[in-house]
Amino acid sequence: MAPIVPPRPNPSDVMKNWPAYPETLRQTGQQGTVLLQVRVDEGGIPRQIGIARSSNVALLDEAAVLAVRRWRFSPASQDGKPIAATVTLPINFRLKDPEPVPAAPSPAAAPGKPAVKQPAKPAPAPRRQQTERTEPRRPAAARPAPQQRQPAAREALQTPPSLTLPPPQ
C-alpha cells in the first residue's frame, strides 16, 4: 500500500485568513494555542473542524475555527490520487510584546494637581558619517567570490509532526 501524503493548507489562504486576535484578549494579554482537527475532502475544502485541545479561552478557540473554515488545502493523496483525510493543526495566539498597562498616578500627586513629570531622556547623539576610507579598495580580482547556496535535498523534506492521518483502511 502506498504512503498517504497529508493535506496541507495553501499558504496564500493562510496569510489572507489568519485568525484575528480578539482585541479584548489582546488588551488583557491572554494567549493560548488551539489544536484543531480538520477533515479535508478530496477537493481541499475543510468539511469538519473540531477542537482537539482547547486553549481554555473560548474566544481564541472560536477565532481559530472561523479562520480555518475559510482556508483551502492541498488535499491528501495516495498513489497520486486525492483522498479525504484528517489533519491536526496547532493555531498559536501569541503576543510579541504585551501592551503596556497605563501607570497609575504617582502617590505624590494631590487630587486636582498634576503629577510630577519624569525628566525626558536625552536625544541620541547623531551618527557620524565616514568621509574617508582608511584602506584603499581592493580590486575585484582580489575579493573572495560569493558563496553559492546549495539547493536543499528533496529527501530532507519531511511531513511536519503536527499532521496526523487516519489509519489505513
N, C-alpha and C positions, 0 to 999 in steps of 0.2 A: 504494500500500500504506500502510495506517495505521501510525502510530508505535506502538512497543511501550512500555507503561508497566511498569517493572521491579517485581519483587516487593519488598515492604518488611516488615521484622519488625514484629510487633504490639508496641507499647511495653509493654503490661502483661506480656506473656510475657518480654520482655527484662528488665524490672525484677525479676520474680519469679525468673527463672532466669539471672541474671547469673553469669558464670564465677566460681567460688570461687578465690581466690588461694591456692595451696598454701602452708600455714603454714611449711614448711621453706624455701621460696623467699622468703617474706616476711621471715623472720628473717635470711637471708643477704643480703637487699637486691637479689635478682635481679629484673630487669624485662625486658619484651620485648613485641613486637607479633606476633601471629599473623594471617596473611592467609588466610582461609578461602574456598573456592569452594563454594557451596551450590546444589544443584539442587533447585528448589522445584516441586512438582507443581501441577496446576490447583486443588487443594483448599487450598493454602497450607501443605502439610506438606513439611519438608525430607527429601528421599529419598536424596540422596547428598551427603556432606560430605567435601571433600578439603582438604588443606593446600596452598595456592598458594605460600606463603612461610612457612617455619618461623621461630619466634622463637629457634631454636637452643637451646631449653630444652624437653626432652621433656614435662615435667610441665605447662608452660604450654600447649603445643600440645594435650595431652590434655584439660586443663580446658576449653579453648575449644571443642573438638569436642563434649564431653559436654554443655556448656551449650546450644549452638546446636541440638543434636539435640532438646531439649525446647521450643524456640521454635516458634511458629506465625507464618505470614506472611500478608500480603495478597498473593494470587497476582498474577503479571504478567498484563497484559491487552492485547489488541489488538482494536480495534473494539468495546470494551466486553465482550469475552468473555474469561474466564480461560484462560490458557495456561501450560504448563510453561516455566520459564526458569531460567537460572543467574545468581546474583548473587555478587559478591565482597565479603566483609565483613572489615574490619580489627577485631581484638579486641585492645585495649590492656591490658596489665598494667603499671600504674604505681603506685609508692608515693608518696604525697604527701609524707610526712616519713619518711625512713628511721628505723627503730628505733634508738635509741641503743645503742651497744655498751658493756657494763659496763666501767668503768675498772679497770685493773689496780691492785693496792695500791701505794701510794707506796713508793719505794725507801728512804725514811727509816724505815719501819716495820720493826722487827725481828721475826723469827718468834716467834709467841706473844704479841706485844704489839699493841694496837690501833693503827691508822693515825691520823695526826694529822687531826683534823676541821677542815674549812674553816669559816670564820665564816659564820653564816647571814646571808642578805640581810635588810635591814630591811624591815618590812611597809610597803606603800604608805600614804601619808597618806590619811585618809578624805576623801571628796569633800564639798565644802561645798554646802549646799542654798541655792538662790536663794529668798530670802524676800520681796523687794520687787522690783517692776518698776521699771526705770529710765525707761521711757517709758510713757505711757498707751496702752492698747489702741486700735487703730483700729477704727472702726465697720465692719461687714460691707460696707457700700456702698463704702467706700474701699479695700478689699482687692482685689487683682487676681483675676480669675476664673481657676480652674484650667484648664490647657490640656487639651484632649481629644486622645486618641491617635487617629490616623487608621488605619483598617484597612489592612493590607498589601495591595498589589495582587496578584491571583492570578497575573499574568504574571511576577512576580518569583520565584515558586517554581520551582526547578529541580531536576532529578534530581541527587543527590549524586554527585560524581565517582568515588566508590568502587564504584558499582554498574555492572556490565557485563552485557551481554545477548549471547545467541548471535547470529550473523549471520542476517539474514532468509533464509528458505528460499524 
